[in-house]
Amino acid sequence: MKTAQSLALSVVLALSAGASFAQGPIEGNEVFHFTSTLSRAEVQAQAVQANRDGLIARGEATEQPGTAIASGLSREQVRAEAALALKQGRTARGEIVPTGV
């Protein structure tokens, strides 16, 4: 009986101690209390302009305009090089990276 009472008392104390620590503000919660000085239309106009300028990232890698590099090889040459690399075992399969390069 005494062990049950002491166990219940320790649980109550632990819960009340946790509640007392939770009284302060949550760190990083300030972002939810942000008040914008711009109207909805102004924000939408900025988003449209950023999209036109290519400043909105799409996926993990986005190509900026004018960064493409011409290889000078034909499609058949690239395919032949890829087939040779596959035949020689120089291509990665899943997480296994070839070491004999």
C-alpha positions in Angstrom: 0.0 0.0 0.0 2.8 2.4 0.9 4.6 1.6 -2.3 1.6 2.4 -4.4 1.1 5.7 -2.6 4.8 6.6 -2.9 4.7 5.7 -6.6 1.6 7.8 -7.2 3.2 10.7 -5.3 6.4 10.5 -7.4 4.3 10.5 -10.6 2.4 13.5 -9.5 5.6 15.4 -8.6 7.2 14.5 -11.9 4.2 15.7 -13.9 3.9 18.9 -11.9 7.6 19.6 -12.3 7.3 19.2 -16.1 4.3 21.5 -16.2 6.2 24.2 -14.3 9.0 24.1 -16.9 6.5 24.5 -19.7 5.3 27.9 -18.6 7.9 29.9 -20.6 7.7 30.7 -24.3 8.7 28.0 -26.8 12.0 28.9 -28.5 11.5 29.7 -32.2 7.8 30.4 -31.7 8.3 34.1 -32.6 7.9 33.3 -36.3 4.2 32.6 -35.7 3.7 36.2 -34.4 5.0 37.9 -37.5 3.0 40.8 -38.8 3.7 41.9 -42.4 3.7 45.5 -43.5 2.8 44.5 -47.1 -0.6 43.9 -48.5 -1.6 40.5 -50.0 -1.5 41.9 -53.5 2.0 43.3 -53.0 3.3 39.9 -51.7 1.6 38.2 -54.7 3.2 40.7 -57.1 6.6 40.1 -55.6 6.2 36.3 -55.9 5.2 36.6 -59.6 8.2 38.8 -60.3 10.6 36.4 -58.5 9.1 33.6 -60.5 9.7 35.5 -63.8 13.2 36.3 -62.8 14.0 32.7 -62.1 14.6 33.2 -58.4 12.2 30.5 -57.2 14.0 27.2 -56.7 12.3 24.1 -58.1 13.6 20.8 -56.7 17.1 20.2 -55.4 19.0 21.6 -58.4 17.8 24.3 -60.6 19.7 25.5 -63.6 20.2 29.2 -63.9 19.7 30.7 -67.3 22.9 30.8 -69.4 24.7 28.2 -67.3 24.3 25.3 -69.8 27.5 23.9 -71.3 27.7 22.5 -74.8 29.6 19.2 -74.8 30.4 19.1 -78.5 29.6 15.4 -78.7 26.8 13.9 -80.7 24.1 11.8 -79.0 25.5 8.6 -80.5 29.0 9.4 -79.1 27.5 10.0 -75.6 25.5 6.7 -75.8 28.6 4.8 -77.0 30.7 6.2 -74.0 27.9 5.3 -71.6 27.7 1.7 -73.0 31.5 1.3 -72.7 31.5 2.6 -69.1 28.6 0.2 -68.3 30.5 -2.7 -69.9 33.7 -1.8 -68.0 31.9 -1.5 -64.7 32.5 2.2 -64.3 28.9 3.1 -63.5 27.4 3.4 -60.0 24.6 1.1 -59.1 22.5 2.3 -56.2 24.7 3.2 -53.3 27.7 1.2 -54.6 30.2 3.5 -56.2 32.8 2.0 -58.5 36.4 2.1 -57.2 38.3 1.0 -60.3 38.1 4.3 -62.1 
